[in-house]
C-alpha cells in the first residue's frame, strides 16, 4: 500500500480512526487494496517478461550451437565439413588482406603469408610479376586449391581413418570450450547492461546488439581454431609402457645395497634393514661430543695471554 497504493490512503485512515490490527471493512479501502495488488502484479509481470526477453537471446544462440554440435555427433564423417571450414577461413583471410579497390602490388602480402602459414602451414608464394591483374577472387581460388592439397597430404600421412577421428574430436572440443567462454561473457554483459538506461538507451536492445556481435565473433573463432588444430594436431603414441619390476625401482646407490637372506637385494622383510635401505649394523652410532680442552679456573691466568685472571678477562660473562 505504501509503494503502490494511493497517496490519500494515509489521510483517510487517520480520519476514520483505524486502530493497529483492526479489520478493514470500508468499501473505499478494499478497492484501494485491490488496485494496489493489481499494480504489484503488473510490475512483477513486467519484470518476468523482461527477463524472458533476455533469456530468449541466449536460447536462440544455444539452439544454433546445439544444432551444430548435434551435426558433428550424428554425421558419419566430417571430411567435407572440415574442407568447407578450411575454404571459409581461407576466403576470410584473403578478404582481409586484399582489396579490389587497390592495386595487387599494394595488398598486404606479408600479412597474407603470415596468416596462411599460421592457420594452414602453407606458403602461397605469388611472384611480383604475376601479381598484376590479380583479383581477390582469383587469389582465393589459388589459396583454396593449395589448402586442399595440403589437407590431402595430411590425410595420406595420418591415414584417413585417424584423421576422421581427429576431425570429430577437435570440432567437439572447440565448440564446447568456446561456448562455455561465451556464456560467461554474456553473464558479465547482462550484469551491467542496465546502466545503459542512463544514456537514454534501451538495455534490451543494446544487449541484443552486443550479444549478436559476440555470437558472430564466436562462430569465426570456432572455425579458425578448428582449422588450425586440424592442421597442427598430431596423435600421441598409445603403446603401453613396459611393466617395471620392483627390483628396478631404486633411489639408492648400488654400493649401499646389502645382500638379503636369499642372496638378492635386501627387502623390507629383512629385520636388519634400516629405514634408508642399509643394515642397522652397518650404520655408525652417533657419539657424544666431548670437550677435551682443560678446564680453566676462575682465578687462573687467562689462556689468551693478557696476564689477567680468567674471571676478569674472557670468563667475565660466565
C-alpha atoms as one frame of an Amber mdcrd trajectory, in Angstrom:
protein
   0.000   0.000   0.000   2.868   2.381   0.731   4.502   1.830  -2.675   1.580
   1.101  -4.982  -1.465   2.472  -3.170  -2.967   5.926  -3.426  -1.265   8.774
  -1.559  -4.521   9.793   0.153  -4.963   6.413   1.858  -2.939   7.537   4.879
  -5.170  10.589   5.370  -8.341   8.526   5.041  -7.084   6.021   7.602  -6.381
   8.825  10.049  -9.829  10.405   9.608 -11.554   7.069  10.081  -9.576   6.468
  13.255  -8.487   2.974  12.339  -6.523   1.189  15.016  -3.488  -1.064  14.542
  -4.588  -4.592  13.642  -8.216  -3.642  13.014 -10.048  -5.429  10.198 -10.586
  -3.164   7.143 -14.220  -3.366   6.042 -14.756   0.019   4.401 -15.510  -0.334
   0.626 -13.126   2.501  -0.254 -10.211   0.841   1.495 -10.870  -2.572  -0.034
 -10.965  -1.044  -3.528  -7.671   0.706  -2.905  -6.104  -2.541  -1.738  -7.294
  -4.324  -4.873  -5.860  -1.543  -7.040  -2.503  -1.730  -5.270  -2.465  -5.510
  -5.681  -3.082  -5.206  -9.427  -0.250  -2.710  -9.735   2.101  -5.039  -7.871
   1.176  -7.937 -10.141   1.617  -5.821 -13.265   5.033  -4.654 -12.044   6.191
  -8.202 -11.342   4.799  -9.343 -14.691   6.876  -6.718 -16.487   9.983  -7.902
 -14.631   9.395 -11.523 -15.608   8.663 -10.559 -19.183  11.879  -8.560 -19.359
  13.916 -11.445 -18.001  12.299 -13.790 -20.503  13.279 -11.492 -23.356  16.877
 -11.553 -22.139  16.778 -15.340 -21.893  15.330 -15.665 -25.399  18.519 -14.140
 -26.808  20.645 -16.798 -25.144  18.194 -19.577 -26.047  18.375 -18.767 -29.750
  22.157 -18.862 -29.638  22.052 -22.089 -27.631  19.803 -23.710 -30.245  22.244
 -22.756 -33.006  25.259 -24.115 -31.133  23.488 -27.326 -30.121  22.364 -27.879
 -33.698  25.952 -27.520 -34.863  27.133 -29.906 -32.153  24.418 -32.441 -32.996
  25.515 -32.471 -36.628  29.083 -33.213 -35.559  27.863 -36.136 -33.443  25.460
 -37.663 -35.965  27.266 -37.301 -39.301  29.083 -40.480 -40.363  32.153 -38.499
 -41.427  33.193 -34.844 -41.323  35.679 -34.562 -44.174  33.520 -32.275 -46.300
  32.625 -30.219 -43.226  36.320 -29.780 -42.451  37.129 -28.784 -46.037  34.243
 -26.303 -46.050  35.604 -24.698 -42.882  39.051 -24.511 -44.447  37.621 -22.834
 -47.528  35.680 -20.350 -45.400  38.734 -19.410 -43.354  40.856 -19.083 -46.482
  38.262 -16.745 -48.002  38.181 -14.634 -44.837  41.971 -14.320 -44.811  42.108
 -13.308 -48.462  39.292 -10.788 -47.993  41.086  -9.242 -45.004  44.439  -8.913
 -46.793  43.283  -7.873 -50.272  41.085  -5.124 -51.666  39.603  -4.928 -55.139
  39.852  -1.119 -54.996  43.631  -1.280 -54.576  46.354  -2.434 -56.940  47.507
  -6.008 -56.190  51.015  -4.682 -55.559  49.639  -2.724 -52.584  47.938  -5.675
 -50.902  49.175  -6.915 -47.552  51.210  -9.812 -48.889  53.291 -10.134 -45.758
  50.183 -10.406 -43.581  48.667 -12.915 -46.019  51.813 -15.018 -45.860  51.761
 -14.969 -42.039  48.056 -15.844 -41.733  48.262 -18.751 -44.171  51.363 -20.108
 -42.507  49.848 -19.874 -39.035  46.475 -21.422 -39.934  47.300 -23.911 -42.716
  51.089 -24.338 -42.512  51.411 -23.473 -46.206  53.313 -20.854 -48.169  51.438
 -19.445 -51.142  54.152 -17.578 -52.996  52.927 -15.304 -55.788  55.785 -13.710
 -57.785  55.597  -9.967 -58.227  55.368 -10.398 -61.980  52.184 -12.475 -61.576
  50.503 -10.049 -59.159  49.493  -7.642 -61.896  45.900  -8.101 -62.910  45.255
 -10.462 -59.996  41.816 -10.219 -58.391  40.758 -11.257 -54.864  38.566 -13.979
 -56.360  41.472 -15.448 -58.334  43.746 -15.249 -55.292  41.128 -17.043 -53.193
  40.963 -19.854 -55.759  44.740 -20.286 -55.609  44.746 -20.325 -51.808  41.829
 -22.779 -51.563  43.494 -25.149 -54.041  46.729 -25.052 -52.040  44.825 -25.686
 -48.795  43.009 -28.712 -50.254  46.301 -30.178 -51.470  47.845 -29.674 -48.058
  44.859 -31.333 -46.383  45.037 -34.322 -48.717  48.750 -34.697 -47.975  47.994
 -34.680 -44.267  45.253 -37.252 -44.788  47.678 -39.582 -46.508  50.283 -39.075
 -43.785  47.899 -39.791 -40.894  45.663 -42.303 -42.737  42.023 -41.374 -43.483
  40.589 -43.278 -40.531  42.749 -41.492 -37.979  42.062 -38.073 -39.494  38.312
 -38.733 -39.311  38.641 -39.319 -35.577  40.720 -36.166 -35.154  38.122 -34.134
 -37.046  35.278 -35.212 -34.784  37.260 -34.815 -31.561  38.627 -31.380 -32.491
  35.242 -29.998 -33.515  33.508 -31.158 -30.345  36.311 -29.935 -28.110  36.495
 -26.474 -29.662  32.714 -25.964 -29.757  32.293 -26.909 -26.095  35.215 -24.822
 -24.874  34.280 -21.694 -26.825  30.601 -21.987 -25.891  31.418 -22.071 -22.176
  33.526 -18.946 -22.519  30.749 -17.250 -24.496  28.152 -17.968 -21.798  30.436
 -16.453 -19.181  30.864 -13.293 -21.267  27.096 -12.991 -21.748  26.556 -13.154
 -17.989  29.076 -10.361 -17.478  27.341  -8.145 -20.049  23.916  -8.832 -18.572
  25.027  -7.690 -15.116  25.901  -4.178 -16.260  23.691  -3.647 -19.288  21.036
  -1.910 -17.189  23.321   1.107 -16.821  22.743   1.907 -20.497  19.390   3.355
 -19.458  21.246   6.367 -18.010  22.406   7.122 -21.557  18.806   7.133 -22.884
  19.271   3.695 -24.479  17.118   0.610 -24.151  19.183  -2.004 -22.270  17.398
  -4.876 -24.030  18.176  -3.557 -27.496  21.782  -2.919 -26.520  22.033  -6.439
 -25.106  20.637  -7.972 -28.295  23.052  -5.988 -30.449  26.147  -6.801 -28.420
  25.215 -10.460 -27.950  24.723 -10.820 -31.714  28.138  -9.319 -32.421  29.663
 -11.644 -29.821  27.928 -14.656 -31.335  29.220 -13.894 -34.824  32.717 -13.463
 -33.393  32.222 -16.789 -31.608  31.438 -18.598 -34.849  34.510 -17.116 -36.538
  36.710 -18.064 -33.574  35.361 -21.625 -33.549  36.023 -22.013 -37.265  39.550
 -20.586 -37.047  40.539 -22.739 -34.064  39.113 -25.916 -35.595  41.031 -25.425
 -38.838  44.249 -24.555 -37.030  44.055 -27.670 -34.856  43.226 -29.902 -37.812
  46.471 -28.888 -39.478  48.600 -28.952 -36.327  47.242 -31.815 -34.212  49.366
 -34.942 -34.067  48.386 -38.224 -32.424  50.355 -39.419 -29.427  51.583 -42.989
 -29.410  49.309 -45.130 -27.285  51.716 -48.087 -26.921  51.612 -49.418 -23.345
  54.669 -48.836 -21.185  56.607 -51.993 -20.225  55.964 -53.102 -16.654  58.634
 -52.057 -14.183  59.824 -54.710 -11.775  60.202 -53.726  -8.120  63.929 -54.508
  -8.234  64.421 -51.808 -10.883  62.927 -49.079  -8.714  65.768 -47.766  -6.571
  66.792 -44.333  -5.361  69.961 -45.532  -3.580  73.456 -46.136  -4.774  74.400
 -49.732  -5.680  77.210 -49.847  -3.159  74.734 -49.214  -0.324  72.680 -52.320
  -1.143  73.295 -55.360   1.035  72.527 -58.976   0.008  69.415 -60.378   1.601
  68.880 -63.783   3.085  68.210 -65.361  -0.311  71.274 -63.850  -1.977  69.369
 -60.999  -3.616  68.900 -57.386  -2.625  67.718 -56.815   0.916  63.982 -56.148
   1.089  61.540 -54.810   3.567  61.141 -58.244   5.178  64.754 -58.210   6.421
  64.627 -57.257  10.130  68.159 -55.854   9.978  67.220 -53.413   7.220  67.125
 -49.800   8.325  64.727 -47.149   7.106  67.207 -45.929   4.457  67.968 -49.300
   2.899  71.119 -50.047   4.949  71.529 -52.608   7.696  71.340 -51.292  11.230
  74.686 -52.976  11.993  76.399 -51.051   9.176  75.366 -47.630  10.413  77.818
 -45.968  12.821  76.263 -44.950  16.080  76.400 -41.248  16.915  78.958 -40.433
  19.614  78.553 -37.675  22.209  80.592 -34.553  21.747  83.269 -34.385  24.460
  85.144 -31.186  25.177  88.745 -32.313  25.746  90.167 -28.826  26.429  91.488
 -28.409  30.050  89.151 -26.534  32.346  90.393 -23.086  33.405  89.765 -21.964
  36.947  88.273 -18.582  37.665  91.414 -17.352  39.456  93.871 -18.916  36.960
  95.665 -16.759  34.374  93.574 -16.247  31.264  94.730 -18.506  28.391  94.502
 -15.563  25.950  97.804 -14.225  27.314  96.509 -10.921  28.707  98.068 -11.576
  32.141  94.810 -11.020  33.984  92.726 -13.566  35.822  90.280 -15.625  33.801
  87.248 -14.325  35.764  88.178 -10.706  34.876  89.053 -11.360  31.241  87.489
 -13.982  28.921  85.452 -15.543  31.740  83.825 -12.296  32.838  80.479 -13.323
  31.383  80.374 -16.801  32.929
